Amino acid sequence: MKSPTATFLSVTQTIDGYTVLAFLPFLVVAPTLGLVLSRRFSRAWSLVTLTIAAIGAIIAVTIGGRMLKLTSWGRGDLVLSWLFDRASWAHVLEVDRTWVLNAVLFMPAGCLLTLTTRRPWITLASLSIFSLVIEVVQRATRLGVADVSDLMANIVGAAAGMAIAVAMLRNAPTTATQADNDARDDTSDASA
């Protein structure tokens, strides 16, 4: 079994300086865009900002950092045969380091987007399509390898994040319940 230090080092090898640099525009844009969207959709500014940042992190890790390296640009293709390769599907649920990292990368986006939109199934469908687009872009630009296993790990991560958000929303007090509790507290304070 790997030590915690070895695990941390293997994760940080995935996130290099180019990835951090690719994430900076999202850190600049997320607060402003979050403010605009939170006013429009009556959601908390911090929630919308974190949602944008989580999606930005996915783009930075999967595509952005590699684009800045400019070492692997090349002529890719838009062939989708990798989606229908039986050999790829046979190993789709073999969990390894890359699979876990892909799932963990999509969990915050799944959770935060569900909390922001309050539409869990639309969130899962959107992040599934987003994952497919990332895989196709990686294939077309040769910035990565299009892999069915990555696609499934991303969807599993988004689904896990969605499930966490649904549990949070179900256990959160409703506005009416919170108002009743506040009224009871005020009544008990007045009678005491």
LUMRO-304766 format. One record per residue: residue in one letter; x, y, z of N, C-alpha, C in turn. Coordinates in steps of 0.1 Angstrom, whole numbers, plus 2048, in hexadecimal, padded with zeros to 3 digits. Each point is the difference from the previous one (the first is absolute). Example, Ala and Ser with C-alpha at 12.3 -4.5 7.8 and 13.67 -1.06 7.14 Angstrom:
LUMRO-304766
A8847C784E7F780C80080980C800/S7FC80B7F980980B8007F880B808/
This chain:
LUMRO-304766
M8087F48007F880C80080980C800/K7FC80A7F880780D7FF7FF80880D/S80B8078037FF80A80B7F880C7FC/P7FB8088097F880C7FD80980A7F8/T80D8008038098097F98017FC7F1/A8017F37FE8017FB7F27F48027F8/T7F47FF8077F38027F97FF80F7FD/F80480980980080E7FD8098047F5/L80C7FA7FF8098037F67FB7FC7F2/S7F97F48007FB7FB7F37F48097FB/V7F880680A7F68097FC80580D7FB/T80B80580780580D7FB8087FF7F3/Q8047F47FC8067FF7F37F68027F5/T7F37FE8037F58027F67FE80F7FF/I80180780B7FD80F80080E807800/D8038057F480D8077FF7FE80F7FF/G80B8077FE7FF80F7FF7F78057F4/Y8007F87F57F78047F57F17FF804/T7FD7F68077F27FE8057FC80C809/V8098038097FD80C8097FE80C7F8/L8098037F67FF80B7F87F38017F8/A7FC7F47FB7F47FF7F87F3803809/F8027FE80D7F58028097FE80E804/L80B8087FF7FF80E8047F58097FA/P7FD7FE7F37F58087FA7F37FD807/F7FE7F38047F37FD80680080680E/L80B80180780080780D7FD80F7FF/V8038067F57FD80E7FD7F28027FC/V7FB7F77F77F38027FA7F57FB80A/A8037F58087F57FA8087F9809809/P8078098087F98098097F78097F9/T8048067F57F880A7F97F47F97F9/L8037F57F97F57F97FA7F67FA80B/G8067FC80B7F87FB80B7F680A805/L80580D8017F880B8057F48027F6/V8038007F47F68037F57F57F5801/L8057F37FF7F77F58007F87FE80D/S80680380B7F97FF80D7F580A801/R80180B7FB7F580A8007F57FC7F6/R8047FA7F57F67FC7F67F87F3805/F8077F78077F97F38037FE7FF80F/S80180B8087FE80080E8067F4808/R80D7FF7FD8087F680780B807807/A8067FA80A80B80780880C8027F7/W80680C80180B8037F780C7F6802/S8027FD80C80C7F68037FD7F37F9/L7F47FB8007FC7F37FA8028017F1/V7FC80A7FA8018027F180F8017FD/T80780880780E8027FE8087F3801/L7FD7F880A8077F38027FC7F67F5/T7F48017FB7FC7F77F58088037F4/I80180D7FD8088047F480E7FC801/A80680280C80E7FC8038027F17FE/A7F67F88058017F17FF8007FC7F1/I7F88067F87FF7FD7F280D8057F9/G80580C80580D8057FB80B7F7803/A8007FA80C80B7F68048007F47F6/I7F47FB7FD7FF7F57F68078047F3/I7FC80B7FB8068057F380F802801/A80580680B80E8028028087F3801/V7FA7F68078087F48027FF7F77F3/T7F58007F97FF7F77F58058057F3/I7FE80D7FE8048067F380A80C801/G7FC80980980780D80180F7FF802/G8047F980A80E7FE8038087FB7F5/R7FA7F67F98077FA7F58018097F4/M7F68097FE8008097F580C80A802/L80280480D80B80A80280E7FA7FE/K8017F380280D7F97FE8048017F1/L7F67FF7F78038017F28097F57FB/T8017F58078097F57FC7F87F57F8/S7F37FF8047F97F47FA7F68047F6/W80080D7FB7F78047F68037F87F3/G7F67FC7FA8027F97F37F37FE7F9/R8017F87F67F37FD7F87FA7F4807/G7F58038067F87F58057F57FD7F6/D7F77F88057F57FD7F77F3800808/L7F58017F97F38008077F97F27FF/V8087F67FF7FA7F27FF7FB7FD80E/L7F47FA8007FA7FC80D8007F1802/S8097F97F98007F28008047FB80E/W8088088088047FC80D7F47FE809/L7F58077FD7F47FE8087FA7F27FE/F8027FA7F57FA7F37FD80A7F4800/D80B80280580B7F68017FD7F780C/R7FC7F37FD7FD7F780A80B7FD80A/A80C8017FB80B7FE80980180B80B/S7FD80C7FC80080B80A7F57FE80A/W7F57FC7FC7F47FF8098037F480A/A8087F67FC8027F580980880480C/H80780B80080880480B7FB80E806/V7F48037FD7FB80E8037FF802810/L7FE7F68077FE80280F80D7FB808/E80B7FE7F980C7FC80780580D806/V80080080D80480C80880F801802/D80680B7FB80E80280280280F804/R80C80480180280E8057FA80A7F6/T8017FF7F37FA8097F77F1800801/W7FA7F58017F17FE8017FC80880D/V8067FE80B7FC80780C80280F7FF/L80B8047FA80280F7FE7F68067F8/N7FC7F97F57F58057F77F3801808/A7FD7F68087F380080780080B80B/V80B80280780280A80A7FF80E7FA/L8058027F480080D7F97F28047FD/F7F77F77FD7F28037FC7F780180C/M8047FB80C7F780080B7FC80E805/P8098098017FC80E8057F68067F6/A8037FF7F37F78067F67F27F9801/G8007F38017F37FA8027F880580C/C80780180B7F980580C7FC80E7FF/L80A8097FC7FD80E8007F68047F5/L8007FA7F47F78037F67F27FB804/T7FF7F58077F37FC8057FA80980A/L8098058097FB80980A7FC80E7FA/T8078037F57FD80D7FA7F37FF7F8/T7FF7F67F87F47FF7F77F47F9806/R8027F880A7F67F88077F97F67F6/R8077FD7F67FC7F67F680A7F57FE/P7FF7F680880B7F68008027F87F3/W7F57FC7FA8017F87F48058087F4/I7FC80D8008058097F580F802802/T80480280D80E8018038087F47FC/L7FB7F48038077F47FC8017FF7F1/A7F58037F98017FF7F180980B7FB/S80080C80580980A7FB80F7FD802/L8037FB80C80E7FC8038047F47F8/S7F77F77FD8037F57F78048047F2/I7F78097FB8038067F380D808800/F80280880A80D80780280C7F7800/S7FF7F580780B7F68008027FA7F2/L7F67FD7F98017FB7F280780A7F7/V7FC80D80280680B7F880F801803/I8037FF80D80E8008038087F57FA/E7FB7F48008077F57FA8018017F1/V7F68057FA8018037F180A80B7FD/V80080A80880A80B7FE80E7FB802/Q8027F880A80D7FA8038047F77F4/R7F77F97FA8037F87F48038087F4/A7F880A7FE8018097F480D808800/T80480480C80C80980180D7F9805/R7FE7F380380B7F880580680680D/L7F780680880480580D7FE7F680B/G7FB7F57FC7FE7F58097FB7F47F8/V7FD7F58087FB7F47F97F17FF803/A7F87FE7F67F27FD8027FE7F2805/D7FA7FF80C7FF7F38067F37FE806/V7F97F57FD7F37FC8068017FF80F/S80B7FB8058027FF80F80080E806/D80680A7FA80080E8057F2805800/L7F97FE7F57F28047FF7F77FB80B/M8027F38027F77FA80B80480580E/A80D80280280580580D7FB80E802/N8008087F67FA80D8017F1800804/I7F97F77F97F27FF8037FD7FB80E/V8087F68047FE7FB80E80380B80A/G80B8087FD80380B8097F580A801/A7FB8047F47F58098007F37FB807/A7FE7F37FE7F47FA8078027FF80F/A80C7FE80580380080E7FE80E806/G80580A7F97FE80E8047F1803800/M7F97FC7F67F28037FF7F97F980C/A8037F48037FA7F980C80280780D/I80C80580280480780C7F780D801/A7FF8077F47F780C8007F27FD803/V7FB7F57FA7F27FD8027FD7FC80F/A80A7F98067FF7FD80F80080D808/M80980A7FC80080D8077F38077FE/L7FB8007F47F38087FE7F57F9808/R7FF7F38007F57F980880180380F/N80C80180580280280E80080F804/A8008087F780080F8037F2804804/P7FF80880A7F38058047FA8097F5/T7F37FF7FD7FA8087F67FE80E806/T7FD8097F87FE80E8047F580180A/A7F57F97FE7F48018098047FA80D/T8077F58008047F980D80A809808/Q8098077F98098098067F880C806/A7F68057F97F880B8057F87FC80C/D7FB7F48007F87FB80C80A7FE80C/N80C7FB7FE8097FF80B80480E805/D8028097F780380E8057F5806808/A7F37FE7FB7F58058087FF7F980D/R8027F38018007FA80D80B80580A/D80B8037FA80B8058087FC80E806/D7FA8087F77FC80E8047F57FF80B/T7F77F67FF7F57FE8098057FC80E/S80A7F67FF8057FB80D80980B807/D8068087F880880B8067F780A807/A7F58037FA7F680A8057FA7FB80D/S7FD7F38017F97FB80B8097FE80C/A80D7FF7FD80A7FD80B80380C808/
